[in-house]
Amino acid sequence: MISSASDRLTVLIADDNVSDRMLLSAIVSRQGHDVLTASDGAEAVGLFERRRPQLVLMDAMMPVMDGFEAARQIKTLAGDALVPIIFLTSLTEGEDLARCLDAGGDDFIAKPYNQVVLAAKINAMNRLRVLQETVLHQRDLITRHHKYLLNEQRVAKAVFDQIAHSGCLSSRNIRYLQSPYALFNGDLLLAAWSPSGNMHLLLGDFTGHGLPAAVGAMPLAEVFYGMTAKGYGLPETLREMNAKLKRILPVDMFCCAALLCLNFKQQLVEVWNGGLPDGYLLHSDGRAHTPLISSNVPLGVLSAGSFDDNTQVYPFGPGDRVFLLSDGVVDSTGQDGELFGARRLQNVLVSNRNPALLIEEVQWALARFRGQARDDVSMVEVAFTEPDALGPPSVIYTDSGDSSPLDWSASFEYRAATLKRFNPLPYLLQLVQEVHGLRGQSSELYIVLSELYSNALEHGVLGLDSALKRDAAGFGLYYQQRAERLDRLEDGFIRIDFQIVPDGEGGRLTVRVQDSGAGFDSDRVLALPPAVTQLSGRGLALVRQLSDRCQWSDDGRTASVEFAWEGLA
Amino acid sequence: MSVNSERSADGQELIIIIKGRFDFSTHQDFRGAYENETQAKRYTVDLNGTTYLDSSALGMLLLLRDHAGGDRAQVQLVNCNAEVHKILTISNFSKLFKIA
């Protein structure tokens, strides 16, 4: 009968009748089981506590404690485990038999015993016992895994929060909503200052949920912070993020993302959207909002060669805001299966009166629509702010400053093929930052360098007319022409010369930026009153304001600026 | 939800037909539909009966594209309803697949 050792059970037999007990013991032993015997209920309970048999054969009527009470106590002691109890009974009344089961018995067998039936019942009960054991084991395993998982998530979240919050998400002009476990929904929100005082902001949404969705966030954040801090613009940062994700993620994983560069000084916002739902550029003066449509494939899908890093540029002035959201808002379904949709969202945006409540209003609308709130959506709203209101970004240097170079010059010439794709500014900024005396002005230096470089490129080499940027339509045209002309560019150059000379305890940096363009009437342009309400014309004013000396020569083709510093304490 | 596949008369094209929700639960069936395919030169995913498609379905389509040759793959997505079309448009999958 016994097919394997695992079927060998310890069976407790409780019967006050000695001959019955011996007969049953003999039968059960012959079937290959180990037998324990008790002559009353109390003894049976005691034996059960000490020896934990796997199955009990229990006489109903016994002195001291009857089988019913003993069965109840054994079942209580057994807890979650199934210890089958088969009642041995000469009772035949239905009511008495029912009592056996009510007391916790699992089956009964009538005296005198039929050996075949008894063996079959023991085997059947054992199958149930093993099943229950498996279920309990799996339940415990799941509980344990769940605890591990929660702990892992807690640790991963703590590490990631350190990274995510090292940026400038806490700036006063940013409002956002994110689930505390957004990381494990695959949502990612990052913001950081560039050296020029631009704010970069990324809202990302990885495919999938849980750990797989979270693993890509770390390298993406690293590239975002690293390149933003070094002064790279959106196109370079995007290309790098895409290449990195493409390299490390499996084919079916990618990241839908929108990236913003908010330039508060020039009052521009640059946008790239790959796979996120429409974001919106909102105006406080009643102008219709501008949708920021996804016109790109998400990050991590395309190879470096076919990736499109073209961005859209829009005017962004006082009262303007950008609103971005992850999916989960427009594709929320109501109770009747209908989608929330872009139109309902737009209605909320249009009827919003208090910008500070916009995110809450979207949540309320969503909760009304679904009949319950959602906590797995991400939204972010970033408002225009005066550049000075946020304070300058702080940069931390790790070297000691003993080896600062103080008397040197260097010249660079960037030609057409390079100008098309390469942004030399981060490299040049790193170079001059080797001079410690200049580090205090690195933000000013970067702004002046980028202004002079983009003037040389856009007005010099590409011959674009900034007068185009009079209105919103011309503004779009300007950036469209910029992209087209850059694409067709075959000739032209920009030369940048640096000269560092010591001066007493301090020193002086002179930067000359020369371009191959037609030049401009610098006296006339500089004499114009500063543009306050216009969409253009801030660049030269910034250069004059931030450098110690600046002048144009060579019919406006060469700009020369100076930065001086005092001795370091 | 169901995934079926059939071959065109000339044997050069594998047609994968997806009905119901196209999401992560379809993963095994969808992979199974093309994984052992070595002869097909072209692939068509028929979304006529597809009611919904989520981001993991987009990922599965990328897996198929990879299997079919990556940037040289000939994969077309046909018979998309408005909802499915919108999801494909947001992700700009028209740059990766022929959408008819």
Interface residues (C-beta under 8 A of the other chain):
Chain A: D205 T207 G208 V251 D252 M253 F254 C256 G274 G275 L276 P277 S294 S295 N296 V297 P298 V301 L302 S303 S306 D327 L339
Chain B: F24 S55 S56 L58 G59 M60 L62 L63 D66 D71 E83 T89 I90 S91 N92 F93 K95 L96
